[in-house]
Amino acid sequence: MVNKFQLRRSVATNKELIFNHVIESTKTKFNYSKKQLRNNSKKTLRSLPPQFPLKKSKLKKLKNKPLTHLKENNP
C-alpha cells in the first residue's frame, strides 16, 4: 500500500490540507505523537475526537475553501 504522503508531494489536495490541519491541531491539543497520528490517520479523518471544535459537516463545507478559514476559527 502506498503511503498517502508520498502520493502527491508537489500538489496537495484540499482534503490533504484539511487532514494536515487536523493533525496539527490534534497534536497541540491532545499531545499525540507522530507515530500515533500515522497509525490512526484513517480514524482521525472519519471520526474526530468529541472535544474537537470542527464538526464533520463543517469539514465537508471547508473542502473547497482555503485554509485561512480554518486558522481564523482556531486561533
Secondary structure, 3 states (H helix, E strand, C coil): CCCHHHHCCCCCCHHHHHHHHHHHHHHHHHCCCHHHHHHCHHHHHHCCCCCCCCCHHHHHHHCCCCCHHHHHHCC
